[in-house]
């Protein structure tokens, strides 16, 4: 069976004996077109199942009302909550969204940026791949259309950036452990010094310093892949020390859950002997035993805020590039891994 071709504006115009521009304006409810003509055009468009070509319309008007979104890992739970906020806010404001995944690959990220530009999006929301050697491709976008970074960001890119208050969140988490009486608090962090990892590490250091506790390099452990497996592996290293920690702060829930599994294996009491705090409030944080104390990241708010700032820049485009960092507050969810009755 032969596929049917999409009906075009030209075909609608030919059937009705009107110009293409008149048909286009009628479909867009232009005030210069009579009510009768609009009704005839809309009726025929429905009859012939006409679907407007958004890209062609955007090319003509210089506005597509489409936003491009690029994320490192689309299957990540936190990313999905951010995307929910993006999609809902974009719909409210009359924009459609194209979502793509860089798979944490710098080359793939550059390809996706180029694809978004070719699609004629009005602006791009970008969460950076984990390790990038250059930001030149991103800087080139800024010279052409608005771009807002969210979650995974970089100080090398002068644009609006939407993040949680990473340092403040980590400070509160570590201070919570200190208030429980913990004095030797280890951290499991990333070795690649991403923005998120660095800020959380700064918060960890500041909390120790402000409470007069030493920052001991021996219990600052890093890994490239901040996963459950590596959380368990690094916790085993901490437990093998002569002077082991009495608390562990992991910068992801996965690593914290790995830590709890290691502690449970050796029947170490949590939180009496070693307390554990994670970061992100994932679904698994309530499934593990004991339930994990963790920083709740408001993903939907990150997404909706990013859309608001991007559309504001699209609507009010200026010759100068907007540079600001918007920090969203977080909450510490206290559960059994650090709660002492």
N, C-alpha and C positions, 0 to 999 in steps of 0.2 A: 504493500500500500504506500503510495507516494505521500510524503509529508506536505502539509499545507504551509504556505509561506505566511509570514506575518503581514497583516494589512498595513498599508502605509498611509500617511497623510495625503500623498499624491493621489492614491486610489479613492480615498474618501472625497477629495475635492472633485475628481473626475465624475463620480456618480452624481454628486449634488450640483455640479456645474458652478462651483465656487473656486476661488483662488486658494492655494495652499495656506497662505497667511491668514485668510478669513477663517478657514477650518481650524487652524491652530489657535487663533484667538477665541473662537467659539468654545473650544474644548477647555480653554483656560479661563472661561467666564469673563472675558474682556468686556467692559462697559460699552464700548463702541459697537458691539454686535447686538442685533435685535434679538428679543426673546424667542421669536419664531425660528430664526436661523439657528440659534443655540440648541433649541429642542430638536430640530431636524438633524443637526450634526451629531448630537449626543445619541439620538435614537439609532442612526445608522452605525455609529461607532460600536454601540452595544450589539447590534445585529451582526456585524462583521467581526466581532471579538477583537476590536482594535486595542492594542497595548502600546502606550507611548514609549518611545525610545528615550530613556532618561539621559543617556550619554550624549545623544544627538541634541537634546534640549539643552543640556549643560554646555555643550560646545557653542550653541547659538547665543545663550544668555550669559555665558561666562560663570554660571552658577549651576552646579549639579544637585545641590542639597544632599550630597552623599559624603559621609565621613569615612576615612580609611582607618582601620585599627590593626596594629601589628603587635602580637604578644609572643614571648619566648616559648610558652608551652600552654596550648589551649586546653589541655586535659587537667591541668593543675586546679585543685578545688578553689584556692584563693583567686586565681585568675578568672574562674567562672563566675564568682560573685562580683568581681570588678566589671566583667562583660555584661552582667545583668543590669548593673547600674548605668552602664554606657547605653545599652539598648533602650532601656526605659526612658532615660532622659532625652536621648536623641529623638525617640518617637514623639514625646511630648512637644518637642520643639520643631517637629516637622522635617526631620532629617532621617535618611536611611543610612545603614551602616554596612560596610564590607569588612569582614574580619579575616585576618590571615595570621599564619604562625611562622616564626623564624626558626623554630626548633633549636633555639639558643646558638644559632650558627650565623656568624658575621656576614658571610657571603649570601646566605639565604635572606638575611635581613635587608641587605642592599638591593637584592632582586625584588623583594616585596615592596620596598619603598618606590622603586622604579615602576613597578606594576600599578601601584596606587596612583602615581602621577599620570600614567598613561590612561587610567580610567577617568581622569579628570575630577578627582575628589576635591572638595572645597578645603579640606584640611586633614591632617593626620594626627592620630593619637598613637604614640609609640612607647612601648616598654622594651628597653634595650636588652639585647642578647647578653649572656653572662660575661664573656670576655671579648672585647673588641679592641683591635689595634689602632683603628682610626675612626674619627667621627665625621670625616669629610663628606660622606654621602648624606648624612643628616644635616650638616651645615648648608649643603646645596639646596635642600628642601626649604630651609628657612628663608632663602632669598627669593622663593617663588610663591609659596603658600604658607598659611599658618600651621604650626606644629606644636603640640603639647606633649611633654614626656610625663609618664606616670609610673609609679612603683619602682621600676628599675631605671634610674636616671644617671646623669653625669654632669659634673661641674664644668666640663669642657664645652657644653652646649648651651649657648645663651638664649634660653626660651623659658616659657612658663613650665614649671615642674610641680606635679601633684604627688605628694608622698605622705606617709604617716610620719608622726614625730618619732622617728626611730630611736634617737638618742634618749629622749624623754621616756619612751616606753621601756627601754632597757634599764634606765636608771631606776624607774619605779619597781621593776621586777627584782633587781638586785637589792634595792633598799628593803623590799618586802622580806627577802631572805635574811638580811642583816637584822631586821626587827624581830625575826624569830630567834635570834641569838647565834646565827651562823657567822663564823669568822674566817673560814677558809673556803672561799667560793670559787670554783673552777668555771671556766667558760669553754664551750665548744663553738668555734666560729669557722668562717671560710678563710682559706689561705689566699684567695685571689683578690682580696681587698675591694670587693664590690662596694658601691655606695651604702647599700643596706647593711652589710656586714661591718663596715667601718663605723657607721653611726651607732650601731648596737654595741660595738666594742668600746666606743668613746663613752657611752652611757654606763657601761659596766665599770670602766676605770674611774669615772667621775663619782659613782656611788661609793666605791671603795675608799677613794681619797677623801671624800667629804665626811666619811664616818671613821677616818683614821685607821683604815685597814691597809695592809701592804698589797701591792700588785705583784704577785709572784709569777714570774715567767714560766715556772715549771708546770703550773696548772692552767696555762693558757694554751689550749690545743686547737689546731686548725686542720681542715681537710678541704680538698677541692670540691668534693661531692658531699654536701651536708645532708646525708641520708640517714635512715634508720640503722643500716648496717654499719656505717662509720661512726654513728653515735654510740653504738654498742662497743665497737672496737676501741674507740678513744676512752670510753668509760673503763674498760678493762685495764687500760694503761694507767688511768688515775687510781684505780683500786690496787694496783701493784706497787704504788709508792709507799715508802715507809711512813710518810705523813700524808695520808690521803685527805681529800677535801671533805667537808661536811655539807656541801651543797654544790649543785651543778646548774649553771644557767646555759641552756643551749639556744642558739639563735634561730632554730626552727623546731617545730613540733616533732618532726620525724627524728631528728637527732636526739631530742629529749626522750622520746618513746624508746629509742635504742638504748639510752642510758638507763631507763627504768627496767628494761628487759635484762640488762647486765646485772643491775642491782638485785633484781628478783632471783636471778640464777644463783647468786651467792648468798641469798637469804639475808641481805642487808636491809634493815628496817628503814622504810620510807614513810615519813620524813625524819623520824627520830635520829637515825644515824646519818643519812644523807638525804637532803631535800632536793627536789628537781623542779625547775621552771622552764617552760618552752616558749615558743613564739609563733602565733598565727591562729590559735583556737580552731584547729582542724577537727573534722568529725572524729578522727581516731583519738583525740585527746580525752574523750569521755568513755571510750571503749577500753583503753588500757587500764590495768589495775596496779596501783591506785590511780584514780583519775588525775589527769595532768593539770597543774596550775599553768596558765598560759596568757600571753598578751592577745587580746581580741583585736584583729585588724578589720576595720569597717570597709570591706571591699566595695560594697554597693555605693557608699558615699564617695570613695575614691573615684569610681567610674563616673558617677553623675556630676561630681565637681569638675572632673577633667573635661567633660562635654560642655559644661557651662562656660568654662574659660575658653575653650577652643572656638565655640560658636560666637562668643563675644569678640574674639579676635578676627573671625571671618567677617562678621557684620561691620565691625569698626576697623577695618584694615587701615593701617598707617604705614608711613615710610620707615618707621623705626621698629626694631624687633623688641617685643616685650620680654623682659627678663625678671622673673620672680619665682620664689619657691613657696608653695602653699602647703602647710603642714596640717594634717588631720589628726586630731587627738584620738588616743586609744584608751582601752580599759584593761586592767589586769583581772582576769577571772581566776579567783583563788579556789583550788580544789584540794583533794586529799594528798597530793604529792608534796605539798608544802604547808598544809593546814595542821595546826596543833591545837587540839581542844583545850 
